[in-house]
């Protein structure tokens, strides 16, 4: 029965996510006719991301928002270990930004169309000459006042480890000459089980936005130094975020408990009258009530 519940919930998430993707991407494409700044497209991406986080019952804890400059462009460099990295940053970063992504993603139906119309930055990794041209064009876009987010690993890790960095993002940062802000993300690899399509409800994704790195003292030849500094910051912050994880913290989510028949953690206390009434109305009514309550508090420490 547990497997049936888990599979049913995963089907619900993917079906709902597909509908949300098609809906918000279509709205974004239509909005691009009226918005040349990308603001409406960014709003659609934010709404799509929050829908997807709600479907997967994912909670986000984010800190360091004071390090985001709302008046000057920055390049945010984040580690990447799951789809929900994208959703979490899209939903809770307090500024509009452009994704820096590999060119092949722009060919994906709906999502790729939205990316093109929203002015996201494509990098052709398979063609070094074209990649260099893309970096020059991207630097110009950023200097014009647009924030950007990039994953230097190039692809997501499977178990949350920090992968090898590609140098292209750092070459872009040095050419643009704007501050680099390291972002460390922990936990998103647990939402969608590695090598499966199963969705694990109740996961907490923790994000730490570190202080900006001023590139005023860096030259174009210091790409390796910048890369090593960002990596050290991420490794330190990831270790700190992992230490905050509590054992079986997913049990706080009622959908997780419904699937796996787990009791809530000891620090989740129900008032006496509620507990007594639950004995009368049954487990299913309690589940629906908990689901409604947790949805109302499923927002994060983000803006």
C-alpha positions, 0 to 999 in steps of 0.5 A: 500500500505504501508503494501505491500511495508513493506512486500515486502522489508522484503521478499527481506531482508530475501531472500537475507540474506538466499542466502548470508548465504549459499554462505559465509558459503560454502566459509568459510567451503571450506576455512577451508581446507586451513586455520587452523588459522581461518583468511579466515573464519573470513573474510567470516563472516565479508563479510556476516555481511556487506552484511546483514547490507546493505540488512537491510539498517542498519547504525552503529556508533562505538566508542572506537576502541582505547580500542581494543588491536591488540597485546594481547587477550581480552574477549569482553562482550556485551549486546544482543538485536537483530541479528544485534548485531552479524552482527555489531560486526562481520563487524566492530571489527578490530581484529579476534575473536571467538564467545562464543555461546551455543552449540545448535547453532552449529547444525544450517545448514550452520551457525553452520557448519561455526562456527565449522570449524572457531573454535568458542567456544561452551558452553553446558548450559544444562550440568553443568559438561560439561559446566565447561569442556568447560570453561576450554578448552575455557580459554586455547584457549583464552590464546593462543592468541585468542580474544573472544566475549560473550553475558552474558545475554545468549539470546537477549532482546526484547525491548533493556533492559539489561537482567540478566547476567549468570556467565559462561562468567565471570568465563571464563574471570577469568580463562583465565586471560586476560582483559575484555572489556565491549561493549554496543550496542543500537538500534539493537532490532529496525531492526527486529520488535519483534515477527515478521519477518518485517525488519525496514530500516534505523535504526542506531545501536550505539556501545561503546567499553569501557576501558579494565578491568585488571583482575590482582587484581581479584581472582576466587572468585571475579566473582560476583564483576566483573559481577556487574562492567561490568553491571554498565558500560553497564547501564551507556553507554546504557543510554548515547547511548539512549540519542543520538537517534533522533526522526524519524532518520530512515527517512534519509534512502530512502527505509524507506521513500519509504515504509512509504512516509516520508519526509527526516529530516530537517537536510537532505538538497537537493541542489536546482537543484536536487530538481527542477529536481526531480519534472521533473523525478518523485518520482521513479527516485529520490528514485533510486538516493537517494538509490545509494547515501545513499549506498555509504555513508552507511558505518560507523565510524568503521575501 
